[in-house]
Amino acid sequence: MNDFLAPMEEILKDGKDLIYIGFSSGLSSTYDAGAMAARELSERWPDRKIYAVDSLCASMGQGLLVYLAWK
């Protein structure tokens, strides 16, 4: 979780909202760590929109999800 906190907080300090799209929770615990960081930061930054999304996919499926979120 600590690996997520600093980079996420830098985004929030810049006045931006945050969406974290994590690698499938069925394949890795990475999503859980990012989601815990997002919850903690939501308490510190209540005026920001902070979302954690479990992609439920990997590889090309996750890439497509990120691309569509960007659009």
ZIBEL-V911172 format. One record per backbone hydrogen bond with DSSP energy under -0.5 kcal/mol. CO is the residue of the C=O (numbers start at 1). NH is the residue of the N-H. If there is no record, write none. Layout:
BEGIN
co/nh
CO/NH
CO/NH
END
This chain:
BEGIN
co/nh
1/4
1/5
2/6
4/8
5/9
6/10
7/11
8/12
9/13
10/14
11/16
12/15
18/51
19/21
20/22
20/53
22/55
24/27
24/28
29/33
30/34
31/35
32/36
33/37
34/38
35/39
36/40
37/41
38/42
39/43
40/44
41/45
45/48
48/50
49/18
51/20
53/22
53/55
57/24
58/61
59/63
60/64
61/65
62/66
63/67
64/68
65/69
66/70
67/71
END
